[in-house]
């Protein structure tokens, strides 16, 4: 492992740029941390911390010269690979009524994402299984966005009160699945390379090895971050646990509070539902676009003139049983990576860990 | 091949089956596509009309017909209304075939009960054609069709013709009977005592409204049909057809990819649950 001092952060961005990557990184925008093209490492969220609770997100000044002292923003990697709006194809009409279909694949330059959280790497792996391994063939739009994505992960030293990645096994540290891995300590970051591309970047940057004290400070930070998490998923949450409790009276509770706004599904890094939209032009061409969708809309369960899940508690039950149970059979594990976004961004603060505890009859 | 991209097909024929039900006969315009295209009875296609949208429709034609494939459609919404206006020579986009069809090899050597309700007969027509062309591989066949109104019955001649085949019975039921009707008034399950099948060696395929299929599955199991030999074609909100968009999930199954045909034991844990 190596050491990258805070004042040398531009060495990381310059090396990535020289290697041909466009850099995406966390930045403060409109009261939240968002991932977007990063023009300058000075635009990282220096001195910012985020206070999160059920239905609550507030940025604060930390008074500390560090840039990764927060847990997460509303989005992780999902919009970068599974675009909120993705043109799929266009169709043109020729003179004799014929239809010409033309796929519109995104043209993605190599991108390096700085500040990826371990929970978001876990979510990316799940989305990979869905979009690249779920169907008969890899989904080509996701595949072209995913292909040249370089991950500069930052291990989590400052979990929010909504975080529970330690209980899902997806954080706060990360052993594999990254190109570069940073762990932010006072004055800089411990750097590890997890791929051939990552090792090349580390060599180019010419970083010094970490000291024994820095290495042990990293371990201590992760242990503290793990211990600081108070939320968890229930022990009894195994495959079939929720599907066996569909008649539990507690489903009605969150259903009564839920506004069916779809915020939870929009911020969830593993939710994959999407719907097509037809965009005809006056010239006779038509574009087929796919948009993120949510199982909290009544249209989601529409069939032949009726809606299967008219009642909101049935939509909440659909979401939670899929996320925490259906995924096991579909993709070999729970669909929750413990990021806590659905808790923080829910306008009425519904907490899936508490609801699941209640349904499984465990005390939180 | 990009499974999300439609291919052009031409309407080569159209039949008005009833005031609200019509059939489209189609062929891919690219001869290479047409030549390499096959489907299994019980599978479906996505039919696309430029500027309007796409809709999943089961394939109702004879799977041995290499000249064309057909869809029988009831007008229920925007897309099906537009499909109803198509005339021979018009072009549409077609993706497919998709899904898991009827378990043909698991039916061989057994008596077969085909139980359908309403327009549910359309997806089973391809299967019945398949059975009739290979009649000796199967035992006795009972075709049980239920409709709401007696005048809703499509393809009366076809039922008559199937009923004349050896070892093949056709039984009809209507909730409301008007005029001359060769069947009973009541639900399809009221016909189950007249099936004359060896229930211990019977497989059943079903398509139609879910409550009808559930009642029929229970009716057959009470008579000794083994649960794992009962197959239902499920309808859910299929939009992408390749197990990606998430709308058609039934528990952990993607109906478009893992179905639409499922065995009773696969469905049993959730089929009585509202909201799935």
Boltz contact constraints between the chains, C-beta under 6 A:
constraints:
  - contact:
      token1: [A, 88]
      token2: [B, 4]
      max_distance: 6.0
  - contact:
      token1: [A, 89]
      token2: [B, 5]
      max_distance: 6.0
  - contact:
      token1: [A, 91]
      token2: [B, 50]
      max_distance: 6.0
  - contact:
      token1: [A, 97]
      token2: [B, 91]
      max_distance: 6.0
  - contact:
      token1: [A, 98]
      token2: [B, 91]
      max_distance: 6.0
  - contact:
      token1: [A, 99]
      token2: [B, 8]
      max_distance: 6.0
  - contact:
      token1: [A, 99]
      token2: [B, 91]
      max_distance: 6.0
  - contact:
      token1: [A, 99]
      token2: [B, 93]
      max_distance: 6.0
  - contact:
      token1: [A, 101]
      token2: [B, 5]
      max_distance: 6.0
  - contact:
      token1: [A, 101]
      token2: [B, 6]
      max_distance: 6.0
  - contact:
      token1: [A, 103]
      token2: [B, 2]
      max_distance: 6.0
  - contact:
      token1: [A, 103]
      token2: [B, 5]
      max_distance: 6.0
  - contact:
      token1: [A, 134]
      token2: [B, 243]
      max_distance: 6.0
  - contact:
      token1: [A, 135]
      token2: [B, 242]
      max_distance: 6.0
  - contact:
      token1: [A, 135]
      token2: [B, 243]
      max_distance: 6.0
  - contact:
      token1: [A, 135]
      token2: [B, 244]
      max_distance: 6.0
  - contact:
      token1: [A, 140]
      token2: [B, 2]
      max_distance: 6.0
  - contact:
      token1: [A, 246]
      token2: [B, 273]
      max_distance: 6.0
  - contact:
      token1: [A, 272]
      token2: [B, 246]
      max_distance: 6.0
  - contact:
      token1: [A, 273]
      token2: [B, 246]
      max_distance: 6.0
  - contact:
      token1: [A, 274]
      token2: [B, 245]
      max_distance: 6.0
  - contact:
      token1: [A, 275]
      token2: [B, 239]
      max_distance: 6.0
  - contact:
      token1: [A, 278]
      token2: [B, 53]
      max_distance: 6.0
  - contact:
      token1: [A, 280]
      token2: [B, 51]
      max_distance: 6.0
  - contact:
      token1: [A, 286]
      token2: [B, 50]
      max_distance: 6.0
  - contact:
      token1: [A, 286]
      token2: [B, 51]
      max_distance: 6.0
  - contact:
      token1: [A, 300]
      token2: [B, 247]
      max_distance: 6.0
  - contact:
      token1: [A, 302]
      token2: [B, 237]
      max_distance: 6.0
  - contact:
      token1: [A, 303]
      token2: [B, 235]
      max_distance: 6.0
  - contact:
      token1: [A, 303]
      token2: [B, 236]
      max_distance: 6.0
  - contact:
      token1: [A, 303]
      token2: [B, 237]
      max_distance: 6.0
  - contact:
      token1: [A, 304]
      token2: [B, 76]
      max_distance: 6.0
  - contact:
      token1: [A, 305]
      token2: [B, 76]
      max_distance: 6.0
  - contact:
      token1: [A, 309]
      token2: [B, 275]
      max_distance: 6.0
  - contact:
      token1: [A, 314]
      token2: [B, 275]
      max_distance: 6.0
  - contact:
      token1: [A, 326]
      token2: [B, 252]
      max_distance: 6.0
  - contact:
      token1: [A, 329]
      token2: [B, 252]
      max_distance: 6.0
  - contact:
      token1: [A, 330]
      token2: [B, 252]
      max_distance: 6.0
